Amino acid sequence: MNITGEGTLPSAFDVTGLAVHALSEAASAVALLAQRHGAENPEITVNRDLASLWFAGSFTPLGWELPPVWDAIAGDYRCLDGWIRLHTNAQHHRAAVLNVLGLEGDVSREEVMAAVGLWEGQSLEDAVVAANGCAALLRSPEQWRQHPQGQAVAAEPLIGWGEPRAVPALQDGEASARRPLAGVRVLDLTRIIAGSVATRFLAFYGAEVLRIDPPGWDEPSLEAELTIGKRCARLDLKSAAGLAGLHELLAEADIFIHGYRADALDALGLSDAELAARYPTLLNVALNAYGWSGPWANRRGFDSLVQMSCGIAYAGRAYFAQTGASEDLSEQKPHPLPVQALDHATGYLCAAAAITAWRERLDGTVRNARLSLARTAMDLMGSEPSDSGAPVPHVNSSLLLAEETSWGPGRRLPSAIQIEGVVSETDIPAQGLGWAEPHWI
């Protein structure tokens, strides 16, 4: 493994180190699969600058602008006894927050700020979560270590592997050392952001990725970033016809990657046990926000919320404090990571798990895998702060790759990893959600 570049993201933790590690794991999984298809111990190179920049975003539009990343009222707010983050990008999550706060319509941040200021943080977090919304109280690392969910996550492995089951071995099919995932069908039921990073990675190495979203669901600020390489279709899984269509796809899929909560899948009749019984050769790779055990196992969550819950934003505030160490920091806002590192790192680790599982599947063994943002956060929080003297990540603009999307032209970063003899490419441009039919090619 060769590591090149010097760029480092400034952070209270080694975010660039996490990026390099996650991409290295994914690259190593590809290299081992390529060896299975005839490659001779391919050399791997990971670039620190590019790894960091991919975690920030790989696509830059030319002559047009991406929509805002955040809803107008999403963000951190001061409550009676601390800070809380409200995640309102999805309309139903926004509606839940406003309902709890007694607000409605096109409210301003100032109105939300005033309403939040009347609440104790824990009470507001509980109320929003109970309303099926998304919120996270700012906790210290020690508070998280003592919290029942923090303790549950600490007992989980970084990648939780299921019990192996024997199935008939497979022939290599279309795959080769050059394109080790060619012909592999990946059914993608993921959302923002981690799972979509995983399936994008698989697409670059030859997998046929079919992403399924419900009617009306859009991710306007992220579609140019995360739909490249994928055919994107829609099914209403709440309808009998839509669920039947999903089962038709599952019957012909090789790998199923999803970010659904366990209780949501159970409600659809898609629990791990039911999937294994109905589709015994299917690889089931799942990720969630807060881990797979403990009282928050089924809690809705996103990267920015997990950072608040587990102490990352608290530690960042202390590390970057503008006041003396002895002064009260409670009035200062939480300080998150410079990028959504939990999402991206978990995504590449998810890709590594899927590729590893597929290599085992070829030889007649099926194992499922589970990952979570909160468990990835544990590894990051065990690292030292970034080197304050290191240069910021940089790439020469001449290396950026021209790309035409359905919204307009842009440039994408070159790959952060190079695997000798293996090609990373796709001929499917970013086209948004819902443009394809829900069928395999």
N, C-alpha and C positions, 0 to 999 in steps of 0.2 A: 504494500500500500504506500503510494507516494502522496505526500501532502505538499502542495505548492501554495504560494501567495502569503501575504502578511496581513491582509485586512482583518479588522476585528470590530465587531459591533460593541459600542460602549454600553455596559450594563453592570448591575450589581452581581450578575452571574455570568458564567462563560457561555454566552448564547452562541457565539461562533463555534466554539468547541462542540456544543450540542448539534449544531447544523452539520459540521464535518462528520461527527459520529453517526448521525442518522443516515446521511447520504452514503457513508462508507458501508454501513450495514446493508443498505439497499443494493449498492454496487457489488458487494461481496456475494449477495444472493444471486444476482444476475450472472456473475462470473462463474459460480459453481454450477448454475444451470447450463451455461455455455459449455463448461467442461463436460457435462453429461452428454452434450450434443457434439462433442468432438474437439473442443478447444483445448489447448495445452497451457494450463495455468496462466490465463491472461493477466497482464499487468494492469493495475488499477491506479488511477491518479485522481485525487480530489483537490479542487482549488478552493482555498479558504474564502477568497473574495467572492467568487461566484456562489459558493454555498450560502454565504451570508445574504447576498443579494436575492437569490431565489426565495429565501425566507421572507424577504420584504415584498417581493412581487416581480415576476419575470417579464411582464408585458408593459410597454409604453406606447400609447397611441400617438399618431402623427396627424396633426391638423384637426383633432377632435378631442373631447375630454370624456373620461370615465365619470359615471354618476358618483355622488358622494358615497363614501364607505359607510357612514353612520347616519342613522335617523336623526332628525333635528333635536330630539329630546333624549337620545341615548347618552349615557355617560355617568360620571361620578358626581354624587351630591352629598352635601353635609346634612346629617341628621342630628337628632338631639345628643347622641352619645358617640358619634363617630362618622364614618363614611360608608356609603352604599353605592353600588353600580347598578344602573337599570339598563337592560338590553331590550331595545324596542325596534330593532330593524324589521322584524316580521310584524305584519299588521295585527295579528291576533295577540302577539306578545305586547305590543304597544297598547292595544285595547285593554288587556288585563291590568297593566300598570295604571292606566288612567282611571279605570273603574275603581281600583283599590284607593287611589288618591282622591276620588270624588271629583275628577275632572273629565271633560269631554271636549271633542272637537279639535280644532287646530290650535292647541295651546302653545304658549311660549316656554322657553327654558326657565324664565323667571317665575312663571306660575308653578311649574313643577318644583323648582327650588323652594319656593315658599311652602308648598304642600308637604314636601319631604321633610322640611325642617321642623315639622310638628310631630314627627314620628321618632320613636326609638328604633335603632337600626334592626335589631333582631325581630321586633314585631313587624316591621315593614317587609323584611325579607320573607318571613313566614307567610304574611298575607299575600304577597305577590306570587310566591310559589304555590300556595293553596289555590290561587286563581288561575293556575296554569300559565303563569308568566315567568319571566327570567330576571332574577336579581341576585346580588351577592354582597354580603357585608364584608368590609375590610377586616381581615383577621391577621394577627401576627403569626410568624412561623410556629412559635410555641403554642399559641391557641389552636392552630391546626393540628399540631402533634397530639394535643390533648383531646381534640374533638373526636367523637365516635367515628366519623367518616374518615378523618385523617388517619386514625389507627387502623381502620379497615383497609384503606388503600396501601398503607405501609406494609401490610401482610400479603399483598398481591405481588406477583412477579411482573416485570416490565411487559413481557408477552406471556399471557396465560394460555398454555396449550391444553387442548382437550385430550381425552383418552384416544389412542390410535385404534382404528378399525381396519381390518384387512379387506381389500377389494381387488378385483382383477387388475393386473398391470396394464399399462397403455403403451402403444407404439408411439414413436416420436412425432408422427404426422408431418405438418408443415414446418415445424420448428427446425432451426439450424443453429450452429454456433454463432453465426452472424446475427440472427434474429431469433433468440431463444424462446420468445413467447408467441411466436407466430402461430395462429390457429387456436389460441387459447381464448375461450369465451368468458368474459368477465361481466357479470351483472352488477351494476353499480346503483345502489340505493343509498347514496350518501348526500350530505348537505355541506354547509359551510363548516370548516374548510378541510379538516384533516383527511377524511375519506376521499375527498375529491383530489387531493394531492396524491394519494396512493394510486388511484385509478389512472390519473394522468401519467404517472411514472410507468405503470404497466403498459399503457398505450404506446409510449415512446419506444418500448422494446418489442413491439409487435402484437400485443394482445388486442383482440376485438372487444372494445369496451362499449357496452350499451347502458346508458344512464336513464333511469326512470324517475320522473317527477310527477307530482299530482297536478291536476289542472289548476291554473292560476298561480302556481308557485314560480317566482322569479328571484334571481340574485343579480340584479343589474350591474352592481359594481364589481362583481367577481366572475362574470361569465366569460369575458375575454381572457381572463387569467386561467380558468379552470376547466373550460369545455374543449380545449384543443385536444385532438386525438380521439374524441368520443362522438358516437352517435347518440343524440339526446332525444328521448321520446317521453310521452306522458301516458299514465294510467291512473284511473281513480280506484285506489285499492279499497275504498269504502263501498264500492259497488260490486255486485256479484260478477259482472262481466270483467271489470278491471282486475279483480283478484284471480279470476280464471285465467286471464291473459298473463298475469305474473307467473302463475304456476306453469303455463306453457313455456315461458322463458326459462324458469328454473329447471325444467326437465331437460333442457339442452345446454345449460350453462355448465362451465367447469369450476368457476370461482364466483362466490356470492360475497360481495363486500358491502356492508351497510353500517349506518350510523344510527339506527333506530334503538330506542330504549327497549330493554327486555320486555317490559310490560306491554309496550305498544306492539311488538311482534307477537307476543302471546295472544293478544286480542285478535290478531289477524290469522291465528292458527299457524304461525310460522316460528314457533319456539325451536330451540336447538334440537330437542328430541323429535319433534314432528318433522323437521327438515331432514334429519338423519334417517328417519324411518322411511320417508317418502322418496328421498334422493340420496341414497347411501354413498354415492361417489362424489357428491358435491362438497367442495371446500367452503366452509362458512367462516368468514373473517369479519369480526365485528369490533367497533370502537364506540366509546361513549365519553362523556365528560368527566364524571366523578367516580368511576370505578364500578366494579361488578359485584361488590358485596357492601354491607353496611347500610345505614338508613337512607343514604342519598343515591343508592344504586340506580334508581329510576328517575333521578332529578334531571330536569332540562338544564343544559349548560353550554357555554361557549368558552373559548380560550380566555377572553378578557375577564370572564366571571371566575374561572378557575384561578387565575392569577390573584384575584381579590381574596378568594376563599383560603388559599393555601399559604398565603404570606408573601408571595412574590412582590406584589405591589406595595406591601408594607415595608419589606426590606429595601426595595428600590427607593422609596421615599426617604428612608434613613440614609442610604448610601449617597444620594444626590442632594441631600439637604443643603439649603443655602444658609442655614443658621448654624450656630455652634452645637456640638453634640449634646450639650447639657440642656439645651432649650427644648421647650415643648413643641413637638412636631404635629400635634393633633389638628391644627388649623391648616396644615399643608396638604395638598391633594395627594392621593396615591400616585405612585410612579411605576407604571407598567414596564414591561420589556419593550425594547425598541422595535420589535416585530412580533407577530403572533407565532412565537417560536414553539409553543406547545402544540398548536395545530400542525404546523409543518413537520416538526420532528416526529410526532405521532403518525403522520401520514406516511413518511418515508419508512418508519419502522413497520407500519402496517403493510406497505408494499414488500418489504423484506420478508415478513412473515408469510404473505401470500405466495411469493416466489419459492420460498423454502418448502412450504406445504405442497406446492405444485410439483417440485422436484421429487418429493416423497411419493406423491400421487402416481407419478409415472412408474414407480417401482412397486405399487400396490398397497400403499398405506395412506389413509385419510386422517388428518388431524385438523380440528378447528382451532382458531386463535382469537384471543380477545386482548384489546389494548384500551387504554384510557388516557385522556389528557392529564388527569390528576396524578397518575402513576408516572408519566413522563416528567411531570413537574418535580417529583421527588428526586429524580436523577439530576435534573438541572440545579436544584437547590443544594445539592451536595458539592457543587463546584465553587471555585474561587471567583472573585470579580474579574472582569476583563482587564487586560493590560492597558492602563490609561495612556501609555506612551506609544501604543501601536497605531498605525494608520487606519483610517476608516476604509471599509471595503470599496473597491473601485474596479471598473472594467473599462477598457478602451472602447470608445463608441464604434470604432471600425469593426469590432468583433460582433456587434449586435446583428441579429438575423432579421431581414425584412420579412414581414408577414401580412397577408391580406385577411382581414376578418369580415364578418357580415356587417360590422359597424363602420369599417374604414381601415386604412393602413396603420401599421405600427411596427415596432421592433421588439424582438424577444431576446432574452439573454441566451448565450450559448450554454450548453450543458455544463454543470459544475463537475461532472465526473466523466472520465474517459476510461473505457474498458477495451483493452487491446483486442482488435478483431471483431468487436461488437458494435453494431450501428444503433444509435439513438435518433429516431426520426419518426415523423408521421405525415401522412398526406391529407389529413382531415383538419382543416383550419377551425379556429374557434368560431362557433356559429350560434351560441346561445342555447337556450333550453327549448325542448319541444318541437324541434324541426324535423325529426325523423319518425318513421313508423316503429312501433314497438315489436320488432321482429329481428331475428338474427339474419345476417346476410347469407 
